[in-house]
Amino acid sequence: MIKKSHLAAMTISLGLLSACSSTSHRAPVVDRTSVEATKGIVDDARNRDPAYYTVKKGDTLLRIALEYGQNYRDLVSWNNLSNPNDIKVDQVLRVAPPEAGSGAQTVAVQMPPVETRPAPAPPVPKKSTPRGDKRAYSDAALAELQRADGAPAKPEIVATAARVAPAAAAVASSAEDERLTWMWPSDGRIIATFDEGKNKGIDIAGKAGQQVMAAGAGKVMYAGSGIRGYGNLVIVKHTNSLLSAYAHNRSIVVKEGQNVNKGQMIAEMGDSDSDGVKLHFEIRQQGKPVDPSKFLPNR
């Protein structure tokens, strides 16, 4: 009887040991949610950056360049594309010049020697930074007010430098835009007006072969038929922020890279990729279509 009870106790002990040993060998559960969420946040943040664009179905590099007011050759260079005709859905492309960060990095490198000075360190940034800002910009006072009391000089000056470069570009573009004068690109009746949702420009009726002229002085950044829906297309860049587009031409008489004067003939009116003879004319500011009638003189 005693042997049987010992045997039963040993059996129960072995069962418990077996259960413990099997539990210790379970595969660890890895929570991948945080990793995937982090990756998603990074991707979303990059996609929200106006300097980047995510390729969608039906996109072409030429159309993307037109939408963002850039030369498609620049997009090829900025994104190291070996074949501009081979872009894929969900591919992220840079659509703005990769120059913004260089100024901030330069200032950051120059600042450490100033910060190493024990006593004079605080007044040096206060003396130098406003002087640099006031030379070109009126928002230096705002930048000064945004500084936290006792904050280190280095990060604040880097932030200010980062704001100065875009502001300089904006001021220069604005001055160029104001100096630019416009004229109608062709004679004819307006048969379609600007509607941001449906028509990104205006349509001008005319005869086949009728002259199409540059509406303003600039440089031809595209001449060809690579953008679906535009036919034979000419794009002229006038300033860093303004360009004009001339679509559905019968023929093109200018070349890419050529400088053109206001009123110079650039194409012949036609019906390429269109339901009739007409000129589709667009003006884009910072890549966004704007109403040409607000730029063109009254007839």
N, C-alpha and C positions, 0 to 999 in steps of 0.2 A: 504494500500500500504506500509506504514511504517512497519507494523507488518510483512508483507511478506519479506521485505528486511532484517529485524532483524533475521527472521527465516533462511533465506539463509546464512547470516553471521555466525550464530551459527552452521549451518550444516557444513560449510567449516572449522570452527575452530575445531569442533569435529573430522573431517577427518584428519586434520593435527596432532592433539594430538594422534589419533589412530596410525597414521604412525610413529610418534616419539616413542610411547610406544612399537610398534612391533619391531622397530629397536634396541631398548635397550635390548631386550630379545633374540637376536641372539646368537647361541652357538659360543664361541670363537674358532678361527682357531688356531690349535696348529701345529707349524712347527716342525715335527719330523725328518726332514732331518739331522739337525746338530747332533742329538742324535745318529741316525743310522750311520752317517759318522764317528763320534767319535769312536763308537764301532768297526766299520770296520777297522779304523786305528790301534786300539789296537790289534785286532785279527791279522791283517797283520803283525804288528811289531813282535808279538809273533811267528808267523809262519816263519818269516825271521830269527829268532834267531836260530843259528845252534844247540843250546841245545834242541830244540823242533822239533817234527815231527808231521804232520797231517796225520792221518790214511786214506789210500785210499782203494778203493774196491779191494778185493783180498789179502790184506795184512794179514800177521800173525805176532804175536809177535816175533817168532823165526826168520823170514825173516828180520824184522826191526832190530833186534839185530845184525844179520849178516851184514846187510848193514852199520851199524854204528860201527861195531867192538866192540860190548858190549856183556856181558853175559845176556841172556834173564832173568835170575833170578834177576839181578840188575834192569832191566826195571820194573819188577814186584814190586820190593821194592820202587824204586824212584817214581812210579806212584800209589802206594797203590792199586794195582789190586788184587781183591779177586779171580778172575778167569782169568788166563792168556789167555785162549781160547776165552774170550768174550771181544773183542775190537770192536769198532764201527767206521764206516766211519765218517770222520771229527773230530774224537776224537783227542785231542792234547796230545802227550806223550813226557815226558822228555827222551832224549836219551843221555844225558851227566851227569856226576856226579854233584849233587847239592852242590858243595863245594866252588865255585868261590867267593861268596860274603862274606864268613866268615872272611877272612883276612882283608878286607877293613873295616868291621864293628869294628873289634878289634882296629885298628889304630885310627879310628874316636873317639872311647871312650877314648883313652889315650891322645888325643891332647888338649882338653879344658883347663886343668891346665896350659899348656905352653902358650896358647893364653891369659890367664888372666894376665900375667905379663906385666906391662905397657911398660917398656923400653926394657928389654932383649928379648921380644917376637920375633922380626924379626930375630935376629941372631940365635936363637935356632933352628928353622926349617932348616936354611941354613947349620948349623953345623951337625945336626943329620941325615937329610935325605940322603945326598950324601954318608955319611959314611956307612949307611945301604945298599944303592944300590951298592956301589962299591965292597962290599964283594963278591958279586956273579955275577954281571952283568956289561957289558961294555957300556950299553945304558943309564947310569945314566946322562951322560953329555947332551944327547939329551933331557931327561926329564927336566933337569935344564933349558935348552934353551927355552923350550916350556912354561915356567912360565911367566905369565904377570907381569910387574913391579907393585909392590905394592899390588899384589893379596893376599888374606888371605892364611895362611899356611895350614889350615885344609883341604879344599877341594882338594888342590894340592897333599898333602901327601896321602890322601885317594885314589886318582886316580893312584898315583905311586904304592901304595901297590896293587891295583887291577891288575896292569900290571905285577908286580913281580911274583905273583903266577903262571900264565900261562907260563911266561918265564922260571921259575924254572922247571916246568913240561916238557917244550919243550927241555931244556938243558939235563935233566935227560934221557928223551926218546931217544934223539939223541945219547947219550953216550951208552945206552943199545943197540940201533940198530946197532951201529958200532961194538960192541963186539960180536954180534950174528953171528954165522957161519952156513952155509946152506949146505944141500946135496940133491940129487935127491930123491924124495919119493918112487920111484919104477923104475925098469928097463923096457925098452920098447921104441917103436917108438912113436914120437910125431905125432899125427894124427890131431890135431887142435891147432893152436897157439892163443896167446892172441889178442883179438880185443875188445876194451872197449865197443863198441856198440853191439856186438853179442856174444862174448865169454869172460867171465870175468876171465878166467884163461887159462890153457893148458890142453889138453886131451892126456893121455898116454895109448897106447894099451898094452894089456897083456893077461894073461891066468887067468881063474877063480881060485881063491884061492891063487894067487900070493901075496907075501908080500907087504903091504903098510906100509911105515915107516915114522916116524916123521921127517920132513925136518930140524927141528931145535929143540933145547931143549925148553921146556915150560910146560904149564899146560893145561890139557883138559878142555875146557870150555863148550863143548857140544858134546854129543854122542847119536845119535838117528836118527829118520826118520821123524821128524816133519816139515821139510821144503820141500814144493813141488818142484819137479824138481831136487832134489839132492840125493834122495834115502837114503840109510844108510850113514849118514854123521858124520865125526869127525872134530871138530874145536879145534885147539891148539892155545893158546895165548902165544906168546913168550916174548913180552915186552908190555908196556902201549900203544904202537902205532902199533904193528905188530902182525898179526895172520895169520894162514894158515888153509885152508879147504881141506878136502879129501872126495870126493863124489862118489856115486854109488857102495859102497862096498858090498861084499856078506855078510860079518859079521864084527862086531866090537869087538876088544879084550881089549879095555880100558874103563874106567869109568870116568864120570864127576868128576872133582876135582883132578884127578890123575896127578902127575908130570911125565913127560916123558923125556927121553934123546934123543939126536939127533941119528937117526938110529934105534931107538927102534920100533918094530913092533906094529902098532896100529889097523890094520884092514887087511882083505883079499879082494883082488880085485874082483869085481863082476859087475853085470849089473842091480842093483836095480834102478828103475825109469830111465832106459836108453835103448837105442836101441841096445846095444852091450856091451861086457865086456871091461871096460876101467876105468882109474882113472881120474877124473876131479879134477885138483889141482889149488887152488887159493892162492894168497898172498894178504892180504889187509893191507893198511897203513892208519891209522886214519879212518878206515872204508871204504876207497876207494880202489877198485880193482886196482892192479898194475901188470905190466908184470913180471911174475915169472922168466923169463930168465935173468932179470937184477940182480937177487939175487942168482940164482943157479950157481954153478961152471960149467965151460966148460967140456963137456964130452970128 
